[in-house]
Amino acid sequence: MKEKSKKKGTVKSTDAYDALIKKALGYDATEVVEEYVSSEEGEIKLTKKKVTKKNVPPDMTALKILLDGESKPISEMTDEQLKTEKERLLKLLQNET
């Protein structure tokens, strides 16, 4: 499990990297919208609750940032290094789904 910082506004580099990977690969999100009304007695009651599931597609900009962050540009990699990187990314994609 990831450790989250308890200080508000503090982001660890691993959290940022994990978020970048999530954005690059795409993910499913659930959005909840709740509507409340106040009764004559002053009670607040939930009247409507809408739950929407949506798919956020992979982001090419995030993927480019990940690839640019590699130690060596892709154009300078050998065929063997490219094959290894391809296998690593495919495994990463399979683990995210």
LINKA-V823260 format. One record per pair of residues at least 6 apart in sequence whose C-alpha atoms are under 7 Angstrom apart, sorted by sequence separation. I is the first residue (numbers start at 1). GAP is how many residues later the second one is. D is the distance in Angstrom with one decimal. If there is no record, write none. Layout:
i = (I | I)
gap = (GAP | GAP)
d = (D | D)
This chain:
i = (5 | 38 | 37 | 38 | 36 | 37 | 36 | 37 | 36 | 37 | 35 | 36 | 35 | 35 | 34 | 35 | 34 | 33 | 34 | 33 | 32 | 33 | 32 | 31 | 32 | 30 | 31 | 30 | 31 | 30 | 29 | 30 | 29 | 28 | 29 | 28 | 27 | 28 | 27 | 26 | 27 | 26 | 26 | 25 | 26 | 24 | 25 | 23 | 24 | 23 | 24 | 24 | 23 | 24 | 20 | 25)
gap = (6 | 6 | 7 | 7 | 8 | 8 | 9 | 9 | 10 | 10 | 11 | 11 | 12 | 13 | 14 | 14 | 15 | 16 | 16 | 17 | 18 | 18 | 19 | 20 | 20 | 21 | 21 | 22 | 22 | 23 | 24 | 24 | 25 | 26 | 26 | 27 | 28 | 28 | 29 | 30 | 30 | 31 | 32 | 33 | 33 | 34 | 34 | 35 | 35 | 36 | 36 | 38 | 39 | 39 | 42 | 68)
d = (6.9 | 4.5 | 5.6 | 6.4 | 6.4 | 5.5 | 5.4 | 6.6 | 4.4 | 6.7 | 6.0 | 5.4 | 5.7 | 5.0 | 5.7 | 6.4 | 4.4 | 5.8 | 6.4 | 5.1 | 5.7 | 6.5 | 4.6 | 5.7 | 6.4 | 6.9 | 5.1 | 5.7 | 6.3 | 4.5 | 5.8 | 6.3 | 5.4 | 5.8 | 6.2 | 4.4 | 6.0 | 5.9 | 5.3 | 5.4 | 6.7 | 4.6 | 3.9 | 4.7 | 6.8 | 5.0 | 7.0 | 6.1 | 4.8 | 5.9 | 6.4 | 4.8 | 6.3 | 4.7 | 6.1 | 6.8)
